[in-house]
Amino acid sequence: MPSRRTFLASGLAAGAGATAWANWSSSWSARFLRERWDEMGRAIPPAPHTPTPTGWAENAVTLAWLGHATVLINFYGLRILTDPVFFRRIGVSLGLGTLGPLRLVQCALPPAEVPDIDLLLVTHAHFDHLDRPSLAAVPGRPAVVMAHGTADLLPSRDTASVQELRWAETTRVRTPRGDAQVRAIEVRHWGARVQRDTWRGYTGFIVEREGHRLLIGGDTADTPVFRSHRAHGPFEAAVMPIGAYDPWIRHHCTPEQAIAMADAAGARRIVPVHHQSFRLSREPFLEPIERAEKMLSAEAGRLALRAIGETTVLA
């Protein structure tokens, strides 16, 4: 029968092995643990700009980037929010908190300072786009339009309606502040929230109101399909992801590719998102926006904003 000393020695050896694995392994899980450890105690700086949506005109298209893929839009009086992520971390909820990446910069507005939302758009089920605590905190009683196969993840809350769309499907959303037409569009990404639920959809959106249109790119890698979206334009702007391409180039586009796709779709202006908010990849913090600025250096005013919290009036 093994002695107590044998058990202790085995336990110490196992603990040492686990520590070595966590410190040196190149596996995703080991790197994930190291990143979370490095974040402990780190302060999150405020967003460089603070939007003031209470002062926005109701007869214009005004847009503010709150961080990551979260964009607040006043579309001729209709208040729209995309992929809301408000809080310190994204990831798996553990009841007392969330296990996942820590923000690099605070969200530009807390939920209490966001106006009541009429239309909530959710592009896919990934944790950095479908954040259940944030969805629960969205103010108002919004109509929700989501990628197909994702509505089961919506937290229990009061909504005007919930609709799932597949690519090329459209719906007319009716709200007390007016109507909008929403069309789901093809992008190149993937939709599983965990490894096995590959049946979940992913999408971009076109939103049309008062004869004006916005293209919401969601998450996408480079794809020629944006040329076909031009038929549904012209677009006042395309909200396009420009980060998380290194090493995830199969699922996320570079800044240059994002701009080329927006050009192919016929967008007048480009709203760059999906950067500066979380460390999800290897490229340096400011590299995506610096590359976008360089790409558009000869087209003054085409890049609608550059930093979290900035506001732009499109039309």
Contacts in CASP RR format, 6 or more apart in sequence:
PFRMAT RR
TARGET T0000
AUTHOR 0000-0000-0000
METHOD contacts of the structure
MODEL  1
MPSRRTFLASGLAAGAGATAWANWSSSWSARFLRERWDEMGRAIPPAPHT
PTPTGWAENAVTLAWLGHATVLINFYGLRILTDPVFFRRIGVSLGLGTLG
PLRLVQCALPPAEVPDIDLLLVTHAHFDHLDRPSLAAVPGRPAVVMAHGT
ADLLPSRDTASVQELRWAETTRVRTPRGDAQVRAIEVRHWGARVQRDTWR
GYTGFIVEREGHRLLIGGDTADTPVFRSHRAHGPFEAAVMPIGAYDPWIR
HHCTPEQAIAMADAAGARRIVPVHHQSFRLSREPFLEPIERAEKMLSAEA
GRLALRAIGETTVLA
21 30 0 8 1.000
22 30 0 8 1.000
22 33 0 8 1.000
22 34 0 8 1.000
23 30 0 8 1.000
23 34 0 8 1.000
24 30 0 8 1.000
25 31 0 8 1.000
32 100 0 8 1.000
35 101 0 8 1.000
35 279 0 8 1.000
36 99 0 8 1.000
36 100 0 8 1.000
36 101 0 8 1.000
36 102 0 8 1.000
39 101 0 8 1.000
39 102 0 8 1.000
42 102 0 8 1.000
44 88 0 8 1.000
44 102 0 8 1.000
44 103 0 8 1.000
44 104 0 8 1.000
44 105 0 8 1.000
44 106 0 8 1.000
45 104 0 8 1.000
45 105 0 8 1.000
45 106 0 8 1.000
46 105 0 8 1.000
46 106 0 8 1.000
47 66 0 8 1.000
47 67 0 8 1.000
47 105 0 8 1.000
47 106 0 8 1.000
47 107 0 8 1.000
47 108 0 8 1.000
47 307 0 8 1.000
47 308 0 8 1.000
47 309 0 8 1.000
48 105 0 8 1.000
48 307 0 8 1.000
48 308 0 8 1.000
48 309 0 8 1.000
49 108 0 8 1.000
49 307 0 8 1.000
49 308 0 8 1.000
49 309 0 8 1.000
49 310 0 8 1.000
49 311 0 8 1.000
50 108 0 8 1.000
50 109 0 8 1.000
50 309 0 8 1.000
51 64 0 8 1.000
51 66 0 8 1.000
51 72 0 8 1.000
51 108 0 8 1.000
51 109 0 8 1.000
51 309 0 8 1.000
51 310 0 8 1.000
51 311 0 8 1.000
52 311 0 8 1.000
53 62 0 8 1.000
53 64 0 8 1.000
53 72 0 8 1.000
53 74 0 8 1.000
53 79 0 8 1.000
53 109 0 8 1.000
53 114 0 8 1.000
53 115 0 8 1.000
54 115 0 8 1.000
56 62 0 8 1.000
56 74 0 8 1.000
56 311 0 8 1.000
57 74 0 8 1.000
57 313 0 8 1.000
58 74 0 8 1.000
58 76 0 8 1.000
58 77 0 8 1.000
59 76 0 8 1.000
59 77 0 8 1.000
60 74 0 8 1.000
60 76 0 8 1.000
60 313 0 8 1.000
60 314 0 8 1.000
60 315 0 8 1.000
61 73 0 8 1.000
61 74 0 8 1.000
61 75 0 8 1.000
61 76 0 8 1.000
61 212 0 8 1.000
61 214 0 8 1.000
61 236 0 8 1.000
61 313 0 8 1.000
61 314 0 8 1.000
61 315 0 8 1.000
62 73 0 8 1.000
62 74 0 8 1.000
62 311 0 8 1.000
62 312 0 8 1.000
62 313 0 8 1.000
62 314 0 8 1.000
63 71 0 8 1.000
63 72 0 8 1.000
63 73 0 8 1.000
63 74 0 8 1.000
63 237 0 8 1.000
63 239 0 8 1.000
63 271 0 8 1.000
63 304 0 8 1.000
63 305 0 8 1.000
63 311 0 8 1.000
63 312 0 8 1.000
63 313 0 8 1.000
63 314 0 8 1.000
64 71 0 8 1.000
64 72 0 8 1.000
64 73 0 8 1.000
64 108 0 8 1.000
64 109 0 8 1.000
64 309 0 8 1.000
64 310 0 8 1.000
64 311 0 8 1.000
64 312 0 8 1.000
65 71 0 8 1.000
65 108 0 8 1.000
65 271 0 8 1.000
65 273 0 8 1.000
65 305 0 8 1.000
65 307 0 8 1.000
65 308 0 8 1.000
65 309 0 8 1.000
65 310 0 8 1.000
66 72 0 8 1.000
66 84 0 8 1.000
66 86 0 8 1.000
66 107 0 8 1.000
66 108 0 8 1.000
66 109 0 8 1.000
66 308 0 8 1.000
66 309 0 8 1.000
67 85 0 8 1.000
67 105 0 8 1.000
67 107 0 8 1.000
67 108 0 8 1.000
67 273 0 8 1.000
67 276 0 8 1.000
67 277 0 8 1.000
67 308 0 8 1.000
67 309 0 8 1.000
68 83 0 8 1.000
68 85 0 8 1.000
68 128 0 8 1.000
68 273 0 8 1.000
68 274 0 8 1.000
68 277 0 8 1.000
68 278 0 8 1.000
69 82 0 8 1.000
69 83 0 8 1.000
69 85 0 8 1.000
69 123 0 8 1.000
69 128 0 8 1.000
69 129 0 8 1.000
69 218 0 8 1.000
69 219 0 8 1.000
69 241 0 8 1.000
69 273 0 8 1.000
69 274 0 8 1.000
70 81 0 8 1.000
70 82 0 8 1.000
70 83 0 8 1.000
70 84 0 8 1.000
70 85 0 8 1.000
70 86 0 8 1.000
70 107 0 8 1.000
70 273 0 8 1.000
71 80 0 8 1.000
71 81 0 8 1.000
71 82 0 8 1.000
71 83 0 8 1.000
71 216 0 8 1.000
71 239 0 8 1.000
71 271 0 8 1.000
71 273 0 8 1.000
72 79 0 8 1.000
72 80 0 8 1.000
72 81 0 8 1.000
72 109 0 8 1.000
72 114 0 8 1.000
73 79 0 8 1.000
73 80 0 8 1.000
73 81 0 8 1.000
73 82 0 8 1.000
73 214 0 8 1.000
74 80 0 8 1.000
75 180 0 8 1.000
75 207 0 8 1.000
75 209 0 8 1.000
75 210 0 8 1.000
75 212 0 8 1.000
75 214 0 8 1.000
76 209 0 8 1.000
76 210 0 8 1.000
76 212 0 8 1.000
77 177 0 8 1.000
77 178 0 8 1.000
78 118 0 8 1.000
78 119 0 8 1.000
78 175 0 8 1.000
78 177 0 8 1.000
78 178 0 8 1.000
78 180 0 8 1.000
78 209 0 8 1.000
79 115 0 8 1.000
79 116 0 8 1.000
79 117 0 8 1.000
79 118 0 8 1.000
79 119 0 8 1.000
79 177 0 8 1.000
80 117 0 8 1.000
80 118 0 8 1.000
80 119 0 8 1.000
80 120 0 8 1.000
80 121 0 8 1.000
80 180 0 8 1.000
80 207 0 8 1.000
81 114 0 8 1.000
81 117 0 8 1.000
81 119 0 8 1.000
81 120 0 8 1.000
81 121 0 8 1.000
81 138 0 8 1.000
81 142 0 8 1.000
82 121 0 8 1.000
82 122 0 8 1.000
82 123 0 8 1.000
82 216 0 8 1.000
82 218 0 8 1.000
82 239 0 8 1.000
83 121 0 8 1.000
83 122 0 8 1.000
83 123 0 8 1.000
83 129 0 8 1.000
83 130 0 8 1.000
83 218 0 8 1.000
84 120 0 8 1.000
84 131 0 8 1.000
84 134 0 8 1.000
84 135 0 8 1.000
84 137 0 8 1.000
84 138 0 8 1.000
85 107 0 8 1.000
85 128 0 8 1.000
85 129 0 8 1.000
85 131 0 8 1.000
85 134 0 8 1.000
85 277 0 8 1.000
86 107 0 8 1.000
86 110 0 8 1.000
86 111 0 8 1.000
86 131 0 8 1.000
86 133 0 8 1.000
86 134 0 8 1.000
86 137 0 8 1.000
87 98 0 8 1.000
87 107 0 8 1.000
87 131 0 8 1.000
87 133 0 8 1.000
87 134 0 8 1.000
88 98 0 8 1.000
88 102 0 8 1.000
88 103 0 8 1.000
89 97 0 8 1.000
89 98 0 8 1.000
89 99 0 8 1.000
89 100 0 8 1.000
89 101 0 8 1.000
89 102 0 8 1.000
89 103 0 8 1.000
90 98 0 8 1.000
90 100 0 8 1.000
90 101 0 8 1.000
90 127 0 8 1.000
90 128 0 8 1.000
90 131 0 8 1.000
90 278 0 8 1.000
91 98 0 8 1.000
91 99 0 8 1.000
91 100 0 8 1.000
91 101 0 8 1.000
91 127 0 8 1.000
91 128 0 8 1.000
91 131 0 8 1.000
92 98 0 8 1.000
92 99 0 8 1.000
92 100 0 8 1.000
92 127 0 8 1.000
93 132 0 8 1.000
93 133 0 8 1.000
98 133 0 8 1.000
100 127 0 8 1.000
101 128 0 8 1.000
101 278 0 8 1.000
101 279 0 8 1.000
101 280 0 8 1.000
102 278 0 8 1.000
103 277 0 8 1.000
103 278 0 8 1.000
104 276 0 8 1.000
104 277 0 8 1.000
104 278 0 8 1.000
104 279 0 8 1.000
104 285 0 8 1.000
105 276 0 8 1.000
105 277 0 8 1.000
105 308 0 8 1.000
108 308 0 8 1.000
108 309 0 8 1.000
109 309 0 8 1.000
111 134 0 8 1.000
111 137 0 8 1.000
111 138 0 8 1.000
111 139 0 8 1.000
112 139 0 8 1.000
114 138 0 8 1.000
114 139 0 8 1.000
115 139 0 8 1.000
116 139 0 8 1.000
116 140 0 8 1.000
116 141 0 8 1.000
116 142 0 8 1.000
117 138 0 8 1.000
117 139 0 8 1.000
117 140 0 8 1.000
117 142 0 8 1.000
118 142 0 8 1.000
118 143 0 8 1.000
118 173 0 8 1.000
118 175 0 8 1.000
118 176 0 8 1.000
118 177 0 8 1.000
118 178 0 8 1.000
119 142 0 8 1.000
119 143 0 8 1.000
119 145 0 8 1.000
119 173 0 8 1.000
119 175 0 8 1.000
119 180 0 8 1.000
119 182 0 8 1.000
119 207 0 8 1.000
120 135 0 8 1.000
120 138 0 8 1.000
120 142 0 8 1.000
120 143 0 8 1.000
120 144 0 8 1.000
120 145 0 8 1.000
120 159 0 8 1.000
121 145 0 8 1.000
121 146 0 8 1.000
121 182 0 8 1.000
121 205 0 8 1.000
121 207 0 8 1.000
121 216 0 8 1.000
122 129 0 8 1.000
122 130 0 8 1.000
122 135 0 8 1.000
122 144 0 8 1.000
122 145 0 8 1.000
122 146 0 8 1.000
122 147 0 8 1.000
122 150 0 8 1.000
122 154 0 8 1.000
123 129 0 8 1.000
123 147 0 8 1.000
123 202 0 8 1.000
123 203 0 8 1.000
123 204 0 8 1.000
123 205 0 8 1.000
123 216 0 8 1.000
123 217 0 8 1.000
123 218 0 8 1.000
123 219 0 8 1.000
124 130 0 8 1.000
124 147 0 8 1.000
124 150 0 8 1.000
124 189 0 8 1.000
124 191 0 8 1.000
124 200 0 8 1.000
124 201 0 8 1.000
124 202 0 8 1.000
124 203 0 8 1.000
124 218 0 8 1.000
124 219 0 8 1.000
125 147 0 8 1.000
125 149 0 8 1.000
125 150 0 8 1.000
125 153 0 8 1.000
125 191 0 8 1.000
125 192 0 8 1.000
125 193 0 8 1.000
125 197 0 8 1.000
125 200 0 8 1.000
125 201 0 8 1.000
125 202 0 8 1.000
126 191 0 8 1.000
126 193 0 8 1.000
126 219 0 8 1.000
127 193 0 8 1.000
128 278 0 8 1.000
128 280 0 8 1.000
129 218 0 8 1.000
129 219 0 8 1.000
130 150 0 8 1.000
130 153 0 8 1.000
130 193 0 8 1.000
132 153 0 8 1.000
132 154 0 8 1.000
132 155 0 8 1.000
133 155 0 8 1.000
135 154 0 8 1.000
135 155 0 8 1.000
135 157 0 8 1.000
136 155 0 8 1.000
136 156 0 8 1.000
136 157 0 8 1.000
138 157 0 8 1.000
140 158 0 8 1.000
141 158 0 8 1.000
141 159 0 8 1.000
141 160 0 8 1.000
142 159 0 8 1.000
142 160 0 8 1.000
143 159 0 8 1.000
143 160 0 8 1.000
143 161 0 8 1.000
143 162 0 8 1.000
143 163 0 8 1.000
143 173 0 8 1.000
143 174 0 8 1.000
143 175 0 8 1.000
144 151 0 8 1.000
144 154 0 8 1.000
144 159 0 8 1.000
144 160 0 8 1.000
144 161 0 8 1.000
144 162 0 8 1.000
144 163 0 8 1.000
145 163 0 8 1.000
145 164 0 8 1.000
145 165 0 8 1.000
145 171 0 8 1.000
145 173 0 8 1.000
145 182 0 8 1.000
145 205 0 8 1.000
146 154 0 8 1.000
146 162 0 8 1.000
146 163 0 8 1.000
146 164 0 8 1.000
146 165 0 8 1.000
147 164 0 8 1.000
147 165 0 8 1.000
147 184 0 8 1.000
147 191 0 8 1.000
147 200 0 8 1.000
147 201 0 8 1.000
147 202 0 8 1.000
147 203 0 8 1.000
147 204 0 8 1.000
148 164 0 8 1.000
148 165 0 8 1.000
148 166 0 8 1.000
148 184 0 8 1.000
148 200 0 8 1.000
148 201 0 8 1.000
148 203 0 8 1.000
149 164 0 8 1.000
149 199 0 8 1.000
149 200 0 8 1.000
149 201 0 8 1.000
150 164 0 8 1.000
150 200 0 8 1.000
150 201 0 8 1.000
151 162 0 8 1.000
151 164 0 8 1.000
153 193 0 8 1.000
154 162 0 8 1.000
160 175 0 8 1.000
161 173 0 8 1.000
163 171 0 8 1.000
163 173 0 8 1.000
165 171 0 8 1.000
165 182 0 8 1.000
165 183 0 8 1.000
165 184 0 8 1.000
165 203 0 8 1.000
166 184 0 8 1.000
166 201 0 8 1.000
166 203 0 8 1.000
167 184 0 8 1.000
167 185 0 8 1.000
167 186 0 8 1.000
167 203 0 8 1.000
168 183 0 8 1.000
168 184 0 8 1.000
168 185 0 8 1.000
168 186 0 8 1.000
169 183 0 8 1.000
169 184 0 8 1.000
170 181 0 8 1.000
170 182 0 8 1.000
170 183 0 8 1.000
170 184 0 8 1.000
171 181 0 8 1.000
171 182 0 8 1.000
172 179 0 8 1.000
172 180 0 8 1.000
172 181 0 8 1.000
172 182 0 8 1.000
173 179 0 8 1.000
173 180 0 8 1.000
173 181 0 8 1.000
173 182 0 8 1.000
178 209 0 8 1.000
179 209 0 8 1.000
180 207 0 8 1.000
180 208 0 8 1.000
180 209 0 8 1.000
181 207 0 8 1.000
181 208 0 8 1.000
181 209 0 8 1.000
182 205 0 8 1.000
182 206 0 8 1.000
182 207 0 8 1.000
182 208 0 8 1.000
183 205 0 8 1.000
183 206 0 8 1.000
183 208 0 8 1.000
183 232 0 8 1.000
184 203 0 8 1.000
184 204 0 8 1.000
184 205 0 8 1.000
185 203 0 8 1.000
185 204 0 8 1.000
185 205 0 8 1.000
185 206 0 8 1.000
185 215 0 8 1.000
185 217 0 8 1.000
185 225 0 8 1.000
185 229 0 8 1.000
185 232 0 8 1.000
186 203 0 8 1.000
186 204 0 8 1.000
186 223 0 8 1.000
186 225 0 8 1.000
186 228 0 8 1.000
187 202 0 8 1.000
187 203 0 8 1.000
187 204 0 8 1.000
187 217 0 8 1.000
187 218 0 8 1.000
187 219 0 8 1.000
187 220 0 8 1.000
187 223 0 8 1.000
187 225 0 8 1.000
188 220 0 8 1.000
188 221 0 8 1.000
188 222 0 8 1.000
188 223 0 8 1.000
188 225 0 8 1.000
188 251 0 8 1.000
189 202 0 8 1.000
189 218 0 8 1.000
189 219 0 8 1.000
189 220 0 8 1.000
189 221 0 8 1.000
189 251 0 8 1.000
189 252 0 8 1.000
190 198 0 8 1.000
190 202 0 8 1.000
190 251 0 8 1.000
191 198 0 8 1.000
191 200 0 8 1.000
191 201 0 8 1.000
191 202 0 8 1.000
192 198 0 8 1.000
192 200 0 8 1.000
193 200 0 8 1.000
202 219 0 8 1.000
203 218 0 8 1.000
204 215 0 8 1.000
204 216 0 8 1.000
204 217 0 8 1.000
204 218 0 8 1.000
204 220 0 8 1.000
205 215 0 8 1.000
205 216 0 8 1.000
205 217 0 8 1.000
205 218 0 8 1.000
206 213 0 8 1.000
206 214 0 8 1.000
206 215 0 8 1.000
206 216 0 8 1.000
206 229 0 8 1.000
206 232 0 8 1.000
206 233 0 8 1.000
206 235 0 8 1.000
207 213 0 8 1.000
207 214 0 8 1.000
207 216 0 8 1.000
212 236 0 8 1.000
212 315 0 8 1.000
213 232 0 8 1.000
213 233 0 8 1.000
213 234 0 8 1.000
213 235 0 8 1.000
213 236 0 8 1.000
214 235 0 8 1.000
214 236 0 8 1.000
214 237 0 8 1.000
214 238 0 8 1.000
214 239 0 8 1.000
214 314 0 8 1.000
215 229 0 8 1.000
215 233 0 8 1.000
215 235 0 8 1.000
215 237 0 8 1.000
215 238 0 8 1.000
215 239 0 8 1.000
215 262 0 8 1.000
215 265 0 8 1.000
215 267 0 8 1.000
216 239 0 8 1.000
217 238 0 8 1.000
217 239 0 8 1.000
217 240 0 8 1.000
217 241 0 8 1.000
218 239 0 8 1.000
218 241 0 8 1.000
218 274 0 8 1.000
219 241 0 8 1.000
219 251 0 8 1.000
219 252 0 8 1.000
219 274 0 8 1.000
220 240 0 8 1.000
220 241 0 8 1.000
220 252 0 8 1.000
220 253 0 8 1.000
220 261 0 8 1.000
221 249 0 8 1.000
221 250 0 8 1.000
221 251 0 8 1.000
221 252 0 8 1.000
221 253 0 8 1.000
221 257 0 8 1.000
222 253 0 8 1.000
222 254 0 8 1.000
222 257 0 8 1.000
222 260 0 8 1.000
222 261 0 8 1.000
223 261 0 8 1.000
224 264 0 8 1.000
226 261 0 8 1.000
226 262 0 8 1.000
226 264 0 8 1.000
226 265 0 8 1.000
227 264 0 8 1.000
227 265 0 8 1.000
229 264 0 8 1.000
229 265 0 8 1.000
230 264 0 8 1.000
230 265 0 8 1.000
230 266 0 8 1.000
233 265 0 8 1.000
233 266 0 8 1.000
234 266 0 8 1.000
234 267 0 8 1.000
234 268 0 8 1.000
235 265 0 8 1.000
235 266 0 8 1.000
235 267 0 8 1.000
235 268 0 8 1.000
236 267 0 8 1.000
236 268 0 8 1.000
236 269 0 8 1.000
236 314 0 8 1.000
236 315 0 8 1.000
237 267 0 8 1.000
237 268 0 8 1.000
237 269 0 8 1.000
237 270 0 8 1.000
237 271 0 8 1.000
237 304 0 8 1.000
237 314 0 8 1.000
238 261 0 8 1.000
238 262 0 8 1.000
238 265 0 8 1.000
238 266 0 8 1.000
238 267 0 8 1.000
238 269 0 8 1.000
238 270 0 8 1.000
238 271 0 8 1.000
239 271 0 8 1.000
239 273 0 8 1.000
240 253 0 8 1.000
240 258 0 8 1.000
240 259 0 8 1.000
240 261 0 8 1.000
240 262 0 8 1.000
240 270 0 8 1.000
240 271 0 8 1.000
240 272 0 8 1.000
240 273 0 8 1.000
241 252 0 8 1.000
241 253 0 8 1.000
241 258 0 8 1.000
241 272 0 8 1.000
241 273 0 8 1.000
241 274 0 8 1.000
241 275 0 8 1.000
242 253 0 8 1.000
242 254 0 8 1.000
242 255 0 8 1.000
242 258 0 8 1.000
242 272 0 8 1.000
242 273 0 8 1.000
242 274 0 8 1.000
242 275 0 8 1.000
242 288 0 8 1.000
242 289 0 8 1.000
242 291 0 8 1.000
242 292 0 8 1.000
243 252 0 8 1.000
243 253 0 8 1.000
243 254 0 8 1.000
243 255 0 8 1.000
243 274 0 8 1.000
243 275 0 8 1.000
243 281 0 8 1.000
243 283 0 8 1.000
243 288 0 8 1.000
244 251 0 8 1.000
244 252 0 8 1.000
244 274 0 8 1.000
244 275 0 8 1.000
244 280 0 8 1.000
244 281 0 8 1.000
244 283 0 8 1.000
245 252 0 8 1.000
245 253 0 8 1.000
245 254 0 8 1.000
245 281 0 8 1.000
245 283 0 8 1.000
245 288 0 8 1.000
246 281 0 8 1.000
246 282 0 8 1.000
246 283 0 8 1.000
247 281 0 8 1.000
247 282 0 8 1.000
248 280 0 8 1.000
248 281 0 8 1.000
252 274 0 8 1.000
252 281 0 8 1.000
253 261 0 8 1.000
254 291 0 8 1.000
255 272 0 8 1.000
255 288 0 8 1.000
255 289 0 8 1.000
255 291 0 8 1.000
255 292 0 8 1.000
255 295 0 8 1.000
256 291 0 8 1.000
256 295 0 8 1.000
258 270 0 8 1.000
258 272 0 8 1.000
258 292 0 8 1.000
259 270 0 8 1.000
259 292 0 8 1.000
259 295 0 8 1.000
259 296 0 8 1.000
262 270 0 8 1.000
268 302 0 8 1.000
268 314 0 8 1.000
269 301 0 8 1.000
269 302 0 8 1.000
269 303 0 8 1.000
269 304 0 8 1.000
269 312 0 8 1.000
269 314 0 8 1.000
270 292 0 8 1.000
270 296 0 8 1.000
270 302 0 8 1.000
270 303 0 8 1.000
270 304 0 8 1.000
271 304 0 8 1.000
271 305 0 8 1.000
271 312 0 8 1.000
272 288 0 8 1.000
272 289 0 8 1.000
272 292 0 8 1.000
272 303 0 8 1.000
272 304 0 8 1.000
272 305 0 8 1.000
272 306 0 8 1.000
275 288 0 8 1.000
275 289 0 8 1.000
276 285 0 8 1.000
276 286 0 8 1.000
276 288 0 8 1.000
276 289 0 8 1.000
276 307 0 8 1.000
276 308 0 8 1.000
277 308 0 8 1.000
289 306 0 8 1.000
289 307 0 8 1.000
292 303 0 8 1.000
293 303 0 8 1.000
293 306 0 8 1.000
296 302 0 8 1.000
296 303 0 8 1.000
304 312 0 8 1.000
304 314 0 8 1.000
305 311 0 8 1.000
305 312 0 8 1.000
END
